[in-house]
């Protein structure tokens, strides 16, 4: 019984800890990084086509 109580209290502590993080902000940063990376990749591919021709 004590082990269950300890597990539950540990879970509750993690839930409170994770609530402090701004996940929407983090996802926005990741999305922006991927968007810029894709644009750069498209630009580099178009440059390589021009260079090859």
mmJSON file of the N, C-alpha and C atoms, coordinates in Angstrom:
{"data_MODEL":{"atom_site":{
"group_PDB":["ATOM","ATOM","ATOM","ATOM","ATOM","ATOM","ATOM","ATOM","ATOM","ATOM","ATOM","ATOM","ATOM","ATOM","ATOM","ATOM","ATOM","ATOM","ATOM","ATOM","ATOM","ATOM","ATOM","ATOM","ATOM","ATOM","ATOM","ATOM","ATOM","ATOM","ATOM","ATOM","ATOM","ATOM","ATOM","ATOM","ATOM","ATOM","ATOM","ATOM","ATOM","ATOM","ATOM","ATOM","ATOM","ATOM","ATOM","ATOM","ATOM","ATOM","ATOM","ATOM","ATOM","ATOM","ATOM","ATOM","ATOM","ATOM","ATOM","ATOM","ATOM","ATOM","ATOM","ATOM","ATOM","ATOM","ATOM","ATOM","ATOM","ATOM","ATOM","ATOM","ATOM","ATOM","ATOM","ATOM","ATOM","ATOM","ATOM","ATOM","ATOM","ATOM","ATOM","ATOM","ATOM","ATOM","ATOM","ATOM","ATOM","ATOM","ATOM","ATOM","ATOM","ATOM","ATOM","ATOM","ATOM","ATOM","ATOM","ATOM","ATOM","ATOM","ATOM","ATOM","ATOM","ATOM","ATOM","ATOM","ATOM","ATOM","ATOM","ATOM","ATOM","ATOM","ATOM","ATOM","ATOM","ATOM","ATOM","ATOM","ATOM","ATOM","ATOM","ATOM","ATOM","ATOM","ATOM","ATOM","ATOM","ATOM","ATOM","ATOM","ATOM","ATOM","ATOM","ATOM","ATOM","ATOM","ATOM","ATOM","ATOM","ATOM","ATOM","ATOM","ATOM","ATOM","ATOM","ATOM","ATOM","ATOM","ATOM","ATOM","ATOM","ATOM","ATOM","ATOM","ATOM","ATOM","ATOM"],
"id":[1,2,3,4,5,6,7,8,9,10,11,12,13,14,15,16,17,18,19,20,21,22,23,24,25,26,27,28,29,30,31,32,33,34,35,36,37,38,39,40,41,42,43,44,45,46,47,48,49,50,51,52,53,54,55,56,57,58,59,60,61,62,63,64,65,66,67,68,69,70,71,72,73,74,75,76,77,78,79,80,81,82,83,84,85,86,87,88,89,90,91,92,93,94,95,96,97,98,99,100,101,102,103,104,105,106,107,108,109,110,111,112,113,114,115,116,117,118,119,120,121,122,123,124,125,126,127,128,129,130,131,132,133,134,135,136,137,138,139,140,141,142,143,144,145,146,147,148,149,150,151,152,153,154,155,156,157,158,159],
"type_symbol":["N","C","C","N","C","C","N","C","C","N","C","C","N","C","C","N","C","C","N","C","C","N","C","C","N","C","C","N","C","C","N","C","C","N","C","C","N","C","C","N","C","C","N","C","C","N","C","C","N","C","C","N","C","C","N","C","C","N","C","C","N","C","C","N","C","C","N","C","C","N","C","C","N","C","C","N","C","C","N","C","C","N","C","C","N","C","C","N","C","C","N","C","C","N","C","C","N","C","C","N","C","C","N","C","C","N","C","C","N","C","C","N","C","C","N","C","C","N","C","C","N","C","C","N","C","C","N","C","C","N","C","C","N","C","C","N","C","C","N","C","C","N","C","C","N","C","C","N","C","C","N","C","C","N","C","C","N","C","C"],
"label_atom_id":["N","CA","C","N","CA","C","N","CA","C","N","CA","C","N","CA","C","N","CA","C","N","CA","C","N","CA","C","N","CA","C","N","CA","C","N","CA","C","N","CA","C","N","CA","C","N","CA","C","N","CA","C","N","CA","C","N","CA","C","N","CA","C","N","CA","C","N","CA","C","N","CA","C","N","CA","C","N","CA","C","N","CA","C","N","CA","C","N","CA","C","N","CA","C","N","CA","C","N","CA","C","N","CA","C","N","CA","C","N","CA","C","N","CA","C","N","CA","C","N","CA","C","N","CA","C","N","CA","C","N","CA","C","N","CA","C","N","CA","C","N","CA","C","N","CA","C","N","CA","C","N","CA","C","N","CA","C","N","CA","C","N","CA","C","N","CA","C","N","CA","C","N","CA","C","N","CA","C","N","CA","C","N","CA","C"],
"label_alt_id":[null,null,null,null,null,null,null,null,null,null,null,null,null,null,null,null,null,null,null,null,null,null,null,null,null,null,null,null,null,null,null,null,null,null,null,null,null,null,null,null,null,null,null,null,null,null,null,null,null,null,null,null,null,null,null,null,null,null,null,null,null,null,null,null,null,null,null,null,null,null,null,null,null,null,null,null,null,null,null,null,null,null,null,null,null,null,null,null,null,null,null,null,null,null,null,null,null,null,null,null,null,null,null,null,null,null,null,null,null,null,null,null,null,null,null,null,null,null,null,null,null,null,null,null,null,null,null,null,null,null,null,null,null,null,null,null,null,null,null,null,null,null,null,null,null,null,null,null,null,null,null,null,null,null,null,null,null,null,null],
"label_comp_id":["UNK","UNK","UNK","UNK","UNK","UNK","UNK","UNK","UNK","UNK","UNK","UNK","UNK","UNK","UNK","UNK","UNK","UNK","UNK","UNK","UNK","UNK","UNK","UNK","UNK","UNK","UNK","UNK","UNK","UNK","UNK","UNK","UNK","UNK","UNK","UNK","UNK","UNK","UNK","UNK","UNK","UNK","UNK","UNK","UNK","UNK","UNK","UNK","UNK","UNK","UNK","UNK","UNK","UNK","UNK","UNK","UNK","UNK","UNK","UNK","UNK","UNK","UNK","UNK","UNK","UNK","UNK","UNK","UNK","UNK","UNK","UNK","UNK","UNK","UNK","UNK","UNK","UNK","UNK","UNK","UNK","UNK","UNK","UNK","UNK","UNK","UNK","UNK","UNK","UNK","UNK","UNK","UNK","UNK","UNK","UNK","UNK","UNK","UNK","UNK","UNK","UNK","UNK","UNK","UNK","UNK","UNK","UNK","UNK","UNK","UNK","UNK","UNK","UNK","UNK","UNK","UNK","UNK","UNK","UNK","UNK","UNK","UNK","UNK","UNK","UNK","UNK","UNK","UNK","UNK","UNK","UNK","UNK","UNK","UNK","UNK","UNK","UNK","UNK","UNK","UNK","UNK","UNK","UNK","UNK","UNK","UNK","UNK","UNK","UNK","UNK","UNK","UNK","UNK","UNK","UNK","UNK","UNK","UNK"],
"label_asym_id":["A","A","A","A","A","A","A","A","A","A","A","A","A","A","A","A","A","A","A","A","A","A","A","A","A","A","A","A","A","A","A","A","A","A","A","A","A","A","A","A","A","A","A","A","A","A","A","A","A","A","A","A","A","A","A","A","A","A","A","A","A","A","A","A","A","A","A","A","A","A","A","A","A","A","A","A","A","A","A","A","A","A","A","A","A","A","A","A","A","A","A","A","A","A","A","A","A","A","A","A","A","A","A","A","A","A","A","A","A","A","A","A","A","A","A","A","A","A","A","A","A","A","A","A","A","A","A","A","A","A","A","A","A","A","A","A","A","A","A","A","A","A","A","A","A","A","A","A","A","A","A","A","A","A","A","A","A","A","A"],
"label_entity_id":["1","1","1","1","1","1","1","1","1","1","1","1","1","1","1","1","1","1","1","1","1","1","1","1","1","1","1","1","1","1","1","1","1","1","1","1","1","1","1","1","1","1","1","1","1","1","1","1","1","1","1","1","1","1","1","1","1","1","1","1","1","1","1","1","1","1","1","1","1","1","1","1","1","1","1","1","1","1","1","1","1","1","1","1","1","1","1","1","1","1","1","1","1","1","1","1","1","1","1","1","1","1","1","1","1","1","1","1","1","1","1","1","1","1","1","1","1","1","1","1","1","1","1","1","1","1","1","1","1","1","1","1","1","1","1","1","1","1","1","1","1","1","1","1","1","1","1","1","1","1","1","1","1","1","1","1","1","1","1"],
"label_seq_id":[1,1,1,2,2,2,3,3,3,4,4,4,5,5,5,6,6,6,7,7,7,8,8,8,9,9,9,10,10,10,11,11,11,12,12,12,13,13,13,14,14,14,15,15,15,16,16,16,17,17,17,18,18,18,19,19,19,20,20,20,21,21,21,22,22,22,23,23,23,24,24,24,25,25,25,26,26,26,27,27,27,28,28,28,29,29,29,30,30,30,31,31,31,32,32,32,33,33,33,34,34,34,35,35,35,36,36,36,37,37,37,38,38,38,39,39,39,40,40,40,41,41,41,42,42,42,43,43,43,44,44,44,45,45,45,46,46,46,47,47,47,48,48,48,49,49,49,50,50,50,51,51,51,52,52,52,53,53,53],
"pdbx_PDB_ins_code":[null,null,null,null,null,null,null,null,null,null,null,null,null,null,null,null,null,null,null,null,null,null,null,null,null,null,null,null,null,null,null,null,null,null,null,null,null,null,null,null,null,null,null,null,null,null,null,null,null,null,null,null,null,null,null,null,null,null,null,null,null,null,null,null,null,null,null,null,null,null,null,null,null,null,null,null,null,null,null,null,null,null,null,null,null,null,null,null,null,null,null,null,null,null,null,null,null,null,null,null,null,null,null,null,null,null,null,null,null,null,null,null,null,null,null,null,null,null,null,null,null,null,null,null,null,null,null,null,null,null,null,null,null,null,null,null,null,null,null,null,null,null,null,null,null,null,null,null,null,null,null,null,null,null,null,null,null,null,null],
"Cartn_x":[0.819,0.0,0.873,1.972,2.849,3.487,3.843,4.467,3.5,2.231,1.236,1.102,1.085,0.969,2.199,3.361,4.589,4.563,4.104,4.007,3.034,1.911,0.896,1.413,2.086,2.61,3.714,4.506,5.549,4.918,3.852,3.144,2.561,1.958,1.375,2.453,3.608,4.703,5.143,5.225,5.614,4.577,3.306,2.241,2.37,2.576,2.742,3.998,5.062,6.306,6.127,5.482,5.314,4.34,3.415,2.467,3.167,4.343,5.07,5.648,5.817,6.414,5.366,5.765,4.892,5.027,4.194,4.308,3.924,2.946,2.564,3.723,4.41,5.571,6.669,6.897,7.92,7.563,6.303,5.882,5.986,5.726,5.862,7.303,8.237,9.654,10.085,9.652,9.993,9.414,8.143,7.495,8.243,8.612,9.309,10.661,11.365,12.669,12.514,11.509,11.29,10.876,10.064,9.629,10.818,11.689,12.882,13.796,13.951,14.809,14.285,12.968,12.377,12.571,12.405,12.623,14.074,15.004,16.422,16.73,16.159,16.392,15.867,14.674,14.128,15.029,15.529,16.416,17.716,18.308,19.545,19.326,18.168,17.879,17.746,17.098,16.95,18.307,19.187,20.518,21.315,21.192,21.945,21.459,20.173,19.649,20.226,20.323,20.884,22.356,23.075,24.521,24.786,23.959,24.156,23.868,22.943,22.578,23.522],
"Cartn_y":[-1.193,0.0,1.273,1.268,2.432,2.719,1.658,1.847,2.533,2.179,2.815,4.296,4.627,6.022,6.805,6.187,6.842,7.079,6.095,6.228,7.33,7.377,8.385,9.791,9.94,11.263,11.685,10.741,11.04,11.495,10.813,11.177,12.584,12.876,14.202,15.281,15.015,15.981,16.24,15.164,15.32,16.122,15.873,16.61,18.1,18.459,19.863,20.456,19.701,20.176,20.439,19.517,19.657,20.769,21.096,22.173,23.53,23.636,24.895,25.238,24.256,24.498,24.99,25.901,26.455,25.603,24.576,23.643,24.3,25.217,25.882,26.712,27.393,28.178,27.295,26.167,25.229,24.666,24.292,23.763,24.826,26.082,27.174,27.34,27.241,27.357,26.206,25.004,23.829,23.975,24.402,24.577,25.613,26.743,27.803,27.309,26.54,25.996,25.061,24.184,23.252,23.991,25.032,25.811,26.479,27.085,27.735,26.699,25.538,24.481,24.0,23.849,23.407,24.451,25.726,26.787,26.812,26.639,26.627,25.439,24.291,23.094,23.29,23.875,24.146,25.106,26.119,27.105,26.433,25.603,24.912,23.972,23.288,22.387,23.182,24.339,25.148,25.687,26.019,26.473,25.354,24.132,23.03,22.731,22.923,22.716,23.764,25.007,26.084,25.838,25.401,25.151,23.981,22.938,21.771,22.075,22.992,23.324,24.322],
"Cartn_z":[0.0,0.0,0.0,0.768,0.826,-0.533,-1.256,-2.568,-3.526,-3.483,-4.334,-4.006,-2.73,-2.309,-2.792,-2.696,-3.128,-4.64,-5.407,-6.862,-7.239,-6.553,-6.852,-6.542,-5.417,-5.064,-6.038,-6.494,-7.478,-8.795,-9.203,-10.432,-10.31,-9.184,-8.968,-9.023,-8.438,-8.498,-9.934,-10.752,-12.154,-12.926,-12.653,-13.342,-13.049,-11.792,-11.433,-12.066,-12.108,-12.71,-14.2,-14.9,-16.348,-16.711,-15.808,-16.078,-16.132,-15.563,-15.56,-16.927,-17.793,-19.099,-20.088,-20.936,-21.963,-23.221,-23.337,-24.46,-25.78,-25.772,-27.015,-27.546,-26.662,-27.08,-27.634,-26.985,-27.435,-28.806,-28.995,-30.294,-31.375,-31.032,-31.992,-32.444,-31.511,-31.841,-32.747,-32.428,-33.244,-34.648,-34.727,-36.027,-36.869,-36.26,-36.976,-37.488,-36.652,-37.051,-38.25,-38.201,-39.307,-40.58,-40.413,-41.566,-42.252,-41.472,-42.026,-42.672,-42.032,-42.583,-43.931,-44.051,-45.322,-46.414,-46.042,-47.036,-47.505,-46.591,-46.95,-47.846,-47.538,-48.343,-49.765,-49.9,-51.229,-51.99,-51.312,-51.944,-52.415,-51.573,-51.943,-53.118,-53.128,-54.256,-55.546,-55.491,-56.703,-57.151,-56.217,-56.584,-57.248,-56.745,-57.343,-58.748,-59.01,-60.367,-61.307,-60.859,-61.67,-61.931,-60.93,-61.064,-62.017,-61.94,-62.788,-64.253,-64.525,-65.918,-66.419],
"occupancy":[1.0,1.0,1.0,1.0,1.0,1.0,1.0,1.0,1.0,1.0,1.0,1.0,1.0,1.0,1.0,1.0,1.0,1.0,1.0,1.0,1.0,1.0,1.0,1.0,1.0,1.0,1.0,1.0,1.0,1.0,1.0,1.0,1.0,1.0,1.0,1.0,1.0,1.0,1.0,1.0,1.0,1.0,1.0,1.0,1.0,1.0,1.0,1.0,1.0,1.0,1.0,1.0,1.0,1.0,1.0,1.0,1.0,1.0,1.0,1.0,1.0,1.0,1.0,1.0,1.0,1.0,1.0,1.0,1.0,1.0,1.0,1.0,1.0,1.0,1.0,1.0,1.0,1.0,1.0,1.0,1.0,1.0,1.0,1.0,1.0,1.0,1.0,1.0,1.0,1.0,1.0,1.0,1.0,1.0,1.0,1.0,1.0,1.0,1.0,1.0,1.0,1.0,1.0,1.0,1.0,1.0,1.0,1.0,1.0,1.0,1.0,1.0,1.0,1.0,1.0,1.0,1.0,1.0,1.0,1.0,1.0,1.0,1.0,1.0,1.0,1.0,1.0,1.0,1.0,1.0,1.0,1.0,1.0,1.0,1.0,1.0,1.0,1.0,1.0,1.0,1.0,1.0,1.0,1.0,1.0,1.0,1.0,1.0,1.0,1.0,1.0,1.0,1.0,1.0,1.0,1.0,1.0,1.0,1.0],
"B_iso_or_equiv":[0.0,0.0,0.0,0.0,0.0,0.0,0.0,0.0,0.0,0.0,0.0,0.0,0.0,0.0,0.0,0.0,0.0,0.0,0.0,0.0,0.0,0.0,0.0,0.0,0.0,0.0,0.0,0.0,0.0,0.0,0.0,0.0,0.0,0.0,0.0,0.0,0.0,0.0,0.0,0.0,0.0,0.0,0.0,0.0,0.0,0.0,0.0,0.0,0.0,0.0,0.0,0.0,0.0,0.0,0.0,0.0,0.0,0.0,0.0,0.0,0.0,0.0,0.0,0.0,0.0,0.0,0.0,0.0,0.0,0.0,0.0,0.0,0.0,0.0,0.0,0.0,0.0,0.0,0.0,0.0,0.0,0.0,0.0,0.0,0.0,0.0,0.0,0.0,0.0,0.0,0.0,0.0,0.0,0.0,0.0,0.0,0.0,0.0,0.0,0.0,0.0,0.0,0.0,0.0,0.0,0.0,0.0,0.0,0.0,0.0,0.0,0.0,0.0,0.0,0.0,0.0,0.0,0.0,0.0,0.0,0.0,0.0,0.0,0.0,0.0,0.0,0.0,0.0,0.0,0.0,0.0,0.0,0.0,0.0,0.0,0.0,0.0,0.0,0.0,0.0,0.0,0.0,0.0,0.0,0.0,0.0,0.0,0.0,0.0,0.0,0.0,0.0,0.0,0.0,0.0,0.0,0.0,0.0,0.0],
"pdbx_formal_charge":[null,null,null,null,null,null,null,null,null,null,null,null,null,null,null,null,null,null,null,null,null,null,null,null,null,null,null,null,null,null,null,null,null,null,null,null,null,null,null,null,null,null,null,null,null,null,null,null,null,null,null,null,null,null,null,null,null,null,null,null,null,null,null,null,null,null,null,null,null,null,null,null,null,null,null,null,null,null,null,null,null,null,null,null,null,null,null,null,null,null,null,null,null,null,null,null,null,null,null,null,null,null,null,null,null,null,null,null,null,null,null,null,null,null,null,null,null,null,null,null,null,null,null,null,null,null,null,null,null,null,null,null,null,null,null,null,null,null,null,null,null,null,null,null,null,null,null,null,null,null,null,null,null,null,null,null,null,null,null],
"auth_seq_id":[1,1,1,2,2,2,3,3,3,4,4,4,5,5,5,6,6,6,7,7,7,8,8,8,9,9,9,10,10,10,11,11,11,12,12,12,13,13,13,14,14,14,15,15,15,16,16,16,17,17,17,18,18,18,19,19,19,20,20,20,21,21,21,22,22,22,23,23,23,24,24,24,25,25,25,26,26,26,27,27,27,28,28,28,29,29,29,30,30,30,31,31,31,32,32,32,33,33,33,34,34,34,35,35,35,36,36,36,37,37,37,38,38,38,39,39,39,40,40,40,41,41,41,42,42,42,43,43,43,44,44,44,45,45,45,46,46,46,47,47,47,48,48,48,49,49,49,50,50,50,51,51,51,52,52,52,53,53,53],
"auth_comp_id":["UNK","UNK","UNK","UNK","UNK","UNK","UNK","UNK","UNK","UNK","UNK","UNK","UNK","UNK","UNK","UNK","UNK","UNK","UNK","UNK","UNK","UNK","UNK","UNK","UNK","UNK","UNK","UNK","UNK","UNK","UNK","UNK","UNK","UNK","UNK","UNK","UNK","UNK","UNK","UNK","UNK","UNK","UNK","UNK","UNK","UNK","UNK","UNK","UNK","UNK","UNK","UNK","UNK","UNK","UNK","UNK","UNK","UNK","UNK","UNK","UNK","UNK","UNK","UNK","UNK","UNK","UNK","UNK","UNK","UNK","UNK","UNK","UNK","UNK","UNK","UNK","UNK","UNK","UNK","UNK","UNK","UNK","UNK","UNK","UNK","UNK","UNK","UNK","UNK","UNK","UNK","UNK","UNK","UNK","UNK","UNK","UNK","UNK","UNK","UNK","UNK","UNK","UNK","UNK","UNK","UNK","UNK","UNK","UNK","UNK","UNK","UNK","UNK","UNK","UNK","UNK","UNK","UNK","UNK","UNK","UNK","UNK","UNK","UNK","UNK","UNK","UNK","UNK","UNK","UNK","UNK","UNK","UNK","UNK","UNK","UNK","UNK","UNK","UNK","UNK","UNK","UNK","UNK","UNK","UNK","UNK","UNK","UNK","UNK","UNK","UNK","UNK","UNK","UNK","UNK","UNK","UNK","UNK","UNK"],
"auth_asym_id":["A","A","A","A","A","A","A","A","A","A","A","A","A","A","A","A","A","A","A","A","A","A","A","A","A","A","A","A","A","A","A","A","A","A","A","A","A","A","A","A","A","A","A","A","A","A","A","A","A","A","A","A","A","A","A","A","A","A","A","A","A","A","A","A","A","A","A","A","A","A","A","A","A","A","A","A","A","A","A","A","A","A","A","A","A","A","A","A","A","A","A","A","A","A","A","A","A","A","A","A","A","A","A","A","A","A","A","A","A","A","A","A","A","A","A","A","A","A","A","A","A","A","A","A","A","A","A","A","A","A","A","A","A","A","A","A","A","A","A","A","A","A","A","A","A","A","A","A","A","A","A","A","A","A","A","A","A","A","A"],
"auth_atom_id":["N","CA","C","N","CA","C","N","CA","C","N","CA","C","N","CA","C","N","CA","C","N","CA","C","N","CA","C","N","CA","C","N","CA","C","N","CA","C","N","CA","C","N","CA","C","N","CA","C","N","CA","C","N","CA","C","N","CA","C","N","CA","C","N","CA","C","N","CA","C","N","CA","C","N","CA","C","N","CA","C","N","CA","C","N","CA","C","N","CA","C","N","CA","C","N","CA","C","N","CA","C","N","CA","C","N","CA","C","N","CA","C","N","CA","C","N","CA","C","N","CA","C","N","CA","C","N","CA","C","N","CA","C","N","CA","C","N","CA","C","N","CA","C","N","CA","C","N","CA","C","N","CA","C","N","CA","C","N","CA","C","N","CA","C","N","CA","C","N","CA","C","N","CA","C","N","CA","C","N","CA","C","N","CA","C"],
"pdbx_PDB_model_num":[1,1,1,1,1,1,1,1,1,1,1,1,1,1,1,1,1,1,1,1,1,1,1,1,1,1,1,1,1,1,1,1,1,1,1,1,1,1,1,1,1,1,1,1,1,1,1,1,1,1,1,1,1,1,1,1,1,1,1,1,1,1,1,1,1,1,1,1,1,1,1,1,1,1,1,1,1,1,1,1,1,1,1,1,1,1,1,1,1,1,1,1,1,1,1,1,1,1,1,1,1,1,1,1,1,1,1,1,1,1,1,1,1,1,1,1,1,1,1,1,1,1,1,1,1,1,1,1,1,1,1,1,1,1,1,1,1,1,1,1,1,1,1,1,1,1,1,1,1,1,1,1,1,1,1,1,1,1,1]
}}}
